[in-house]
Amino acid sequence: MTTIITNPDKRMAEIADKVEQGERLTLEDGVFLYESDDLLGIGQLANKVNLRKNGRNVYFIENMSLYFTNVCEDRCAFCHFRRDEGEPGSYTLTPDEILDYVSKHYHPKMREFHITGGHNPNVPFEYYVNSIRVLKENYPDVTIKAYTGAEIDFFSRISGLTYQEVLQKLRDAGLGTLPGGGAEILTERYRNKMNVEKATSEQWLDVHRTAHKLGIRTHATMLYGSIETKEERIRHMLQLRGLQDETNGFMVFIPNSVQPANTGMGIKRRTSAFDDLKTIAISRLMLDNVQHVKAYFINLGTQLAQLAFTFGASDAHGTIVQERISHSAGALSPEGLTRDELVHMIKGANRIPIERDTFYNEIQVFH
């Protein structure tokens, strides 16, 4: 039975009281917040929760994004990055080509390689294992954050190995953590409608559950701004919250807005700044057991990312060097930022920039 909210101010006060007491918000609370136009009130609540968890600290990392291949068997409606084998612009890098690219952009303060790409069925699982092994052998001090939950499921299918066996082989080769991609929206209605042929919601969650049980801490994302309902966004967060209760393996939640270059999926405009800030804030309020919410400047832009630090975000991502997936879909932000630019962005929001490693260990505080 649907409850009709006749007094939204009273309902907001009840939610504020819950937040104050450290009580969990429900699905209904989350949907109410999305339907509310009290952006500043929601932001203040999220800021309070974030200050309680992280103080005024905002974290960033010196990292580099790498894309081994853009050939992909899937045809997700929101993706503008994928290519078919042999199509103009398609590529699959050899280990030597990967090393050549890295050597041109690497510097000694780099802490992480962030690797994601297509589900290329034309190369064996060993290709993906060897690509990591070669990187780790040449850059032993850099953490390798590689392969989304959907990619792990794909590797399981092409190799005949279980998720655990796939993850153990990758970890033996040098894998340190999984990125959060491939989650999109964790409801089957969304995945069917958006032609998400890769891992189901349950498979994605099970990959991360398996990783957490092996002691591999991971990241989680949400791709919002297309055909999903506000309730589906909250259900997505609640599924992550439930798994976090079980494993405590997620380090950070990253809400990413869809970029609208692919008009074939019917998205003609970007998410609003209002929706972006509200999503950051609601994420912080719903995911009470995840330490960090990330303001991903690639999708938000640098100025909105600054604002997000007072709406519940405590992470600014990293230097990246050259981001390709969101930019192939029409992102307007820089493809990367320097360390100085990140520090300036965070200080401009009256926050304390902290350089971290992949696992949120502090490396340097910028007062």
C-alpha positions in Angstrom: 0.0 0.0 0.0 1.4 3.4 -1.0 1.7 6.0 1.8 0.6 9.5 0.7 2.9 12.0 2.3 0.6 14.8 3.4 3.3 16.7 5.4 6.7 16.5 3.8 8.3 18.8 6.4 7.3 16.4 9.1 8.7 13.5 7.1 12.0 15.3 6.5 12.2 16.0 10.2 11.7 12.3 11.0 14.5 11.4 8.6 16.8 14.0 10.0 16.1 12.6 13.5 17.0 9.1 12.2 20.2 10.4 10.8 21.0 12.2 14.1 20.4 9.0 16.0 22.4 6.9 13.6 19.4 4.9 12.5 19.2 3.2 9.1 17.2 4.8 6.4 14.6 2.6 4.6 13.7 2.2 0.9 10.7 4.6 1.5 13.0 7.1 3.2 15.4 7.1 0.2 12.5 7.4 -2.4 11.1 10.3 -0.3 14.5 12.1 -0.4 14.6 11.7 -4.2 11.1 13.2 -4.5 11.9 16.1 -2.2 13.1 19.4 -3.6 14.9 20.3 -0.3 18.3 19.8 -1.8 20.1 21.9 0.8 18.4 20.1 3.7 19.4 16.7 2.2 22.9 18.0 1.6 23.2 19.2 5.2 22.2 15.8 6.5 24.8 14.1 4.2 27.5 16.5 5.2 26.8 15.8 8.8 27.2 12.0 8.2 30.3 12.5 6.2 31.9 14.8 8.8 31.2 12.2 11.4 32.9 9.5 9.3 35.7 11.4 7.6 36.1 14.8 9.1 37.1 17.5 6.5 39.4 15.0 4.7 39.0 14.5 1.0 41.2 11.8 -0.5 42.8 11.4 -3.9 45.3 9.1 -5.6 48.1 9.3 -8.2 46.7 6.8 -10.7 46.6 6.0 -14.4 43.7 4.5 -16.3 44.6 1.7 -18.8 42.4 0.0 -21.4 43.8 -3.2 -22.8 41.1 -3.7 -25.4 37.9 -2.0 -26.6 36.7 -5.1 -28.5 33.5 -6.3 -26.7 30.9 -9.0 -27.3 28.3 -7.1 -25.4 26.2 -4.2 -26.8 25.1 -2.3 -23.8 22.9 0.6 -24.9 24.8 3.2 -22.8 28.3 2.3 -24.1 30.1 4.4 -26.7 33.5 2.8 -26.1 33.1 -0.7 -27.5 34.0 -1.9 -31.0 33.7 -5.2 -32.9 36.8 -7.1 -33.9 38.2 -5.6 -37.1 36.0 -2.5 -36.9 37.8 0.9 -37.5 39.2 2.1 -34.1 39.2 -1.4 -32.5 42.3 -2.5 -30.7 43.7 -5.2 -28.4 47.1 -4.2 -27.0 49.9 -6.7 -26.6 51.8 -6.8 -23.2 54.7 -4.9 -24.9 52.3 -2.2 -26.2 50.8 -1.9 -22.7 54.3 -1.4 -21.2 55.2 1.1 -23.9 52.1 3.2 -23.1 52.7 3.0 -19.4 56.4 4.0 -19.7 55.5 7.2 -21.5 53.2 8.3 -18.6 54.5 6.7 -15.5 56.3 8.6 -12.7 57.6 7.3 -9.4 54.7 8.8 -7.3 52.1 6.7 -9.2 50.3 4.4 -6.9 47.6 2.6 -9.0 46.9 1.3 -12.4 43.1 1.4 -13.0 42.3 -1.2 -15.7 39.0 -1.9 -17.4 37.9 -2.5 -21.0 35.9 -4.7 -23.4 34.8 -8.3 -23.1 37.0 -9.5 -25.9 36.2 -13.2 -26.7 38.9 -13.3 -29.4 41.7 -13.7 -26.8 41.9 -16.3 -24.1 41.7 -15.7 -20.3 45.5 -16.1 -20.2 45.8 -12.9 -22.2 44.1 -11.0 -19.3 46.2 -12.8 -16.7 49.5 -12.1 -18.5 48.7 -8.4 -19.1 48.5 -8.0 -15.3 51.5 -10.2 -14.7 53.7 -8.1 -17.0 52.6 -4.9 -15.4 53.3 -6.2 -11.9 56.7 -7.6 -12.8 57.7 -4.2 -14.2 56.0 -2.0 -11.6 55.9 -4.1 -8.4 55.1 -1.1 -6.2 52.0 -0.1 -8.1 48.6 -1.5 -7.0 46.7 -3.1 -9.9 42.9 -2.3 -9.8 41.6 -4.4 -12.6 38.5 -6.0 -14.2 35.0 -5.2 -13.2 32.6 -7.8 -11.7 31.1 -8.2 -15.2 34.6 -8.9 -16.7 35.3 -11.5 -14.0 32.0 -13.2 -14.9 33.0 -13.1 -18.6 36.4 -14.6 -17.7 34.6 -17.4 -15.8 32.6 -18.2 -18.9 35.4 -18.2 -21.4 37.8 -20.2 -19.1 35.4 -22.6 -17.5 36.7 -21.6 -14.1 34.7 -20.6 -11.1 34.7 -16.9 -9.9 37.0 -18.0 -7.0 39.5 -19.7 -9.4 39.5 -16.7 -11.8 40.1 -14.3 -8.9 42.9 -16.5 -7.4 44.7 -16.7 -10.8 44.5 -12.9 -11.2 45.6 -12.3 -7.7 48.6 -14.6 -8.1 49.5 -12.5 -11.2 49.4 -9.3 -9.2 45.7 -8.1 -8.9 45.1 -6.0 -5.9 41.5 -4.9 -6.1 38.5 -4.8 -8.4 37.0 -1.5 -9.7 33.3 -1.0 -9.3 32.1 -1.0 -12.9 29.6 -3.3 -14.5 27.0 -2.8 -11.8 25.1 -0.1 -13.7 21.7 -0.5 -12.0 21.2 -3.8 -10.1 17.7 -4.6 -11.2 16.8 -7.0 -14.0 14.1 -4.7 -15.5 16.8 -2.1 -16.1 19.4 -4.6 -17.4 16.8 -6.1 -19.9 15.7 -2.7 -21.1 19.2 -1.4 -21.5 20.4 -4.5 -23.3 22.9 -5.3 -20.5 24.0 -8.8 -21.8 26.8 -9.1 -19.3 26.6 -10.3 -15.7 23.2 -10.3 -14.0 22.7 -8.3 -10.8 23.1 -11.4 -8.7 26.2 -12.5 -10.6 27.8 -9.1 -10.2 27.1 -9.2 -6.4 28.4 -12.7 -6.2 31.7 -11.8 -7.9 32.3 -9.1 -5.3 31.1 -11.4 -2.5 33.7 -14.0 -3.6 36.4 -11.4 -3.9 35.6 -10.1 -0.4 35.8 -13.7 1.0 39.2 -14.0 -0.6 40.3 -10.8 1.2 40.2 -8.7 -1.9 38.6 -5.3 -1.1 36.6 -3.7 -4.0 34.8 -0.7 -5.3 31.1 -0.3 -6.2 29.4 2.0 -8.7 26.0 3.1 -9.9 25.3 4.3 -13.4 22.3 6.6 -13.2 20.4 9.0 -15.4 18.8 6.9 -18.1 15.6 4.8 -17.8 15.9 3.7 -14.2 13.3 4.9 -11.6 14.3 6.6 -8.4 13.2 3.5 -6.5 15.6 1.4 -8.6 18.4 3.7 -7.6 17.6 3.1 -3.9 17.2 -0.6 -4.4 20.6 -0.6 -6.0 22.1 1.1 -3.0 20.3 -1.3 -0.6 21.7 -4.4 -2.4 25.2 -3.0 -2.0 24.4 -2.1 1.7 23.2 -5.7 2.3 26.4 -7.2 0.8 28.5 -4.8 2.8 26.7 -5.9 6.0 27.7 -9.5 5.0 31.4 -8.9 4.0 32.5 -5.3 4.8 34.5 -5.5 1.5 33.5 -2.3 -0.3 35.9 0.7 0.3 33.9 3.3 -1.7 30.7 3.9 -3.6 30.9 5.8 -6.9 27.7 7.2 -8.4 28.3 7.9 -12.1 25.9 9.8 -14.4 25.3 8.5 -17.9 26.9 10.6 -20.6 24.5 11.2 -23.5 26.5 10.8 -26.7 24.8 7.6 -27.8 21.4 9.0 -29.0 20.4 5.5 -29.9 19.6 4.8 -26.3 17.2 7.7 -26.2 19.2 9.9 -23.8 19.2 13.5 -25.2 20.5 15.4 -22.2 22.8 15.2 -19.2 21.6 14.7 -15.7 21.1 18.0 -13.9 23.4 19.4 -11.3 20.5 19.2 -8.9 20.2 15.4 -9.5 23.9 14.8 -9.3 24.3 16.6 -5.9 21.1 14.9 -4.6 22.4 11.5 -5.7 25.8 12.0 -3.9 24.0 13.1 -0.7 21.4 10.3 -0.8 24.2 7.8 -1.4 26.0 9.0 1.7 22.8 8.7 3.7 21.7 5.3 2.5 25.1 3.6 2.5 25.8 4.0 6.2 28.3 1.1 6.2 30.5 2.3 3.4 33.3 4.6 4.4 33.6 6.8 1.3 31.4 8.2 -1.5 33.3 9.5 -4.5 32.7 12.7 -6.5 33.9 11.5 -9.9 35.0 14.7 -11.6 35.1 12.9 -15.0 31.3 12.8 -15.0 30.5 15.7 -12.6 33.1 18.2 -13.9 35.5 19.8 -11.4 33.3 22.6 -10.0 30.3 20.4 -9.3 32.8 17.9 -7.7 33.9 20.7 -5.4 30.3 21.3 -4.3 29.9 17.5 -3.8 32.4 17.6 -0.9 29.8 19.5 1.2 27.1 17.1 0.0 28.6 13.9 1.5 31.6 13.1 -0.8 35.0 12.3 0.7 36.9 11.2 -2.3 38.0 13.0 -5.5 39.3 10.0 -7.4 42.7 10.6 -9.0 45.0 11.9 -11.7 43.8 9.3 -14.3 46.1 10.7 -17.1 43.7 9.9 -19.9 40.1 8.7 -19.3 38.4 7.1 -22.4 35.1 5.5 -21.6 33.0 8.5 -20.4 34.8 10.7 -22.9 33.9 8.4 -25.7 30.3 9.0 -24.6 30.6 12.8 -24.6 31.9 13.7 -21.1 32.9 17.4 -21.0 35.4 17.2 -18.2 39.2 17.1 -18.4 40.6 13.6 -19.3 42.8 13.8 -16.2 44.1 16.2 -13.5 47.5 16.8 -12.1 48.2 16.4 -8.4 48.4 20.2 -8.0 45.0 20.6 -9.7 43.4 18.0 -7.4 44.9 19.7 -4.3 43.7 23.1 -5.6 40.2 21.7 -6.3 39.9 20.2 -2.8 41.3 23.2 -1.0 38.9 25.4 -3.0 36.0 23.6 -1.3 37.6 24.3 2.2 38.5 20.7 2.6 41.8 19.0 3.5 43.4 17.2 0.5 44.9 13.8 1.5 46.9 11.7 -1.0 46.1 8.1 -0.4 46.9 4.7 -1.8 44.3 2.3 -3.2 43.3 1.2 0.3 42.9 4.6 1.8 46.1 4.6 3.7 47.3 8.2 4.0 50.5 9.1 2.1 50.6 12.9 2.4 48.3 15.6 4.0 48.2 19.0 2.2 47.5 21.6 4.8 
